[in-house]
């Protein structure tokens, strides 16, 4: 019994030690971590006024929407030696810096004094993990889209300053996010100099950072982010493994963006009420290479008429610009229905959006004549599902005739009521299928024309009988009044 108690005590002791300083890593929105990696897109040249790279190697551009994020997706140059202008987030289209930013969430249950987060790098020497200089950092309560504050003595958040005025730690507090910004330039230079030139960190060539040379290559660096208690105020963690918990984060640089293909444009979408549902089985995105950023989202744009804006400098001018997940039945909203009084035919384009922010070619998967319809809205108003799907208008006079036939003829008999109940049960899926296959509307319309004729006759029996009697009377009267053969002679 005592042995069991000792074992349990050891186990709980180990667990408490492990969980005492738990941390979780996040990207800075819109960047997210996938497979323990942050992905960035590299451009070796100056960008134009949009966010495309001025090179013939690839034509994709980066999704640079500033409406939702203070720091949108942008190109990053790991080889840059330019001082990052971290206070200006509007110039990254023409002068991208190489600041790499991520969040470290410190668990709220974390205890201890002098809590510090430090970062270490992987190198060509498996026994050496150089410390990574921290360029900017701060502690915040939420994961907003913004850059951290430049490290300095007056800033007060960075710690572990060495003789070269580099900082190697950030003070941490339980329940908050530590936002850290590093540069590949600093990482490579320090890793090489700290070991007397004998060690090269991953993603580096000696003291210089490297970048991918083609769309088939990537450059990556593995970081080890640790939290622990510093041995003294103002110091950082001494080495990899000196903290109480470590998380691995890979930084990946790619050259180029994803591709998008569509196997059947006719089945790219299913219309909905003011929206369309994209069918994932039709859309086939692919990353620029197997080690590059995964495709996790789609960018969909739409415009009334026969064209969309597909260039990097104009795509945000489309009437609908929406990012969706990649999977079955991803909805794109904002359409005006055909049942609102006009045809409202849209052109829709869809492209892959990878984790680095790169967008595939918006000219590849385009479809014209896209219409949405208020089929679902008919349930509570008239219940003429299939007819509404064919006529595309709830207020069409033909529908009024059919509803009158239902109310004044069918619902007046037991067999008619049975028919109406069956129709209510089975026709909504048929109506939706009809809206999704607009080429069948015309034959259904012709069939409904016959049904309308029958309905009109059923609703106007008295009038028809009167007309029939009048007609027969006219025929009889004409026969009586016709001249006899003798009179003709």
QUIUR-V382300 format. One line per field, one symbol per residue. ss: DSSP state (@ for helix, = for strand, . for the rest). phi: phi as a letter, one per 40 degrees, with the letter a starting at -180 (. if undefined). burial: b if it has 9 or more other ideal C-beta (glycine too) atoms within 8 Angstrom, else e. Layout:
ss=???
phi=???
burial=???
This chain:
ss=.@@@@@@@@@@@@@@@@@@@..=====......=..=====.....=....==.......==....................................========........=======.=.......=..=.=====.........=.......====.....=====.....=======@@@@@@@@@@@......=..==..==........============...............==========....====..@@@.====..====....====........==========..........@@@..======....====....@@@.....=========...==.....======.....@@@......@@@@@@@.....@@@@@@@@@@@@.@@@.@@@@@@@@@@@@@@@@@@@@@@@.@@@@@@@@@@@@@@@@@@@@@@.@@@@@@@@@@@@@@@@@@@@@...@@@@.
phi=.cccccccccccccccccccbcbbbbccdccbcbfgbbbbbbbcbcccccbbccaccabcbbcbdbcbbcbcdacbbcccbccccccbbbbccbaccbcbbabbccdcccbhbfcbbbbbbcbcbcbbbccbcccaaabbcacccacccdcacccgccagcbccgbbbabcbbcgbcccbbbbcdcdcccdcccbggcbbcdgbbgcbcbaccaccbbbbbcbbcbbacccacgbbccacgcccabbcbcbbbbbhbcbbbbcaccbcabcbcgabbccccccbcaccacccdccbabbbbaachbabcbcccbcccccbbabbcbicfccbbhcccccchacfcbbbbbacbcccgcbcccccbbabgcbbacccccdcbagccccccccgaccddcccccccccccbcccbccccccccccccbcdccccccccbccccccccccccccccccccccbccccccccccccccccccccccccccccc
burial=eeeeeeeeeeeeeeeeebbbbbbebbbbbbbbbbeebbbbbbbeeebbebbbbeeeebebbbbbbeeebebbbbbbbbbbeeebebeeeeebbeebbbbbbbbbbbbeebeeebbbbbbbbbbeeeeebbbbbbbbbbbbeebebbbbbebeeebebbbbbeeeebbbbbbbebebbbbbbbbbbbbbbbbbbbbeeebbbbbbeeebbbbbeebebbbbbbbbbbbbbbeeeebbbeeeeebbbbbbbbbbbbbbbbbbbbeebeebbebbbbbbbbbbebbebbbbbeebbbbbbbbbbbbeeeebbbbbeebeebebbbebebeebbbbebbebbbeeeebbbbbbbbbbbbbbbbbbbebbbbeebbbbbbebbeeeeebbbbbbbbbbbebebbbbbbbbbeebbbeeeebbebbeebbeebbebbbebbeeeeebeebbeebeebbeebbbbbeeeebeeeeeeeeeeeeeeeeeeeeeeeee
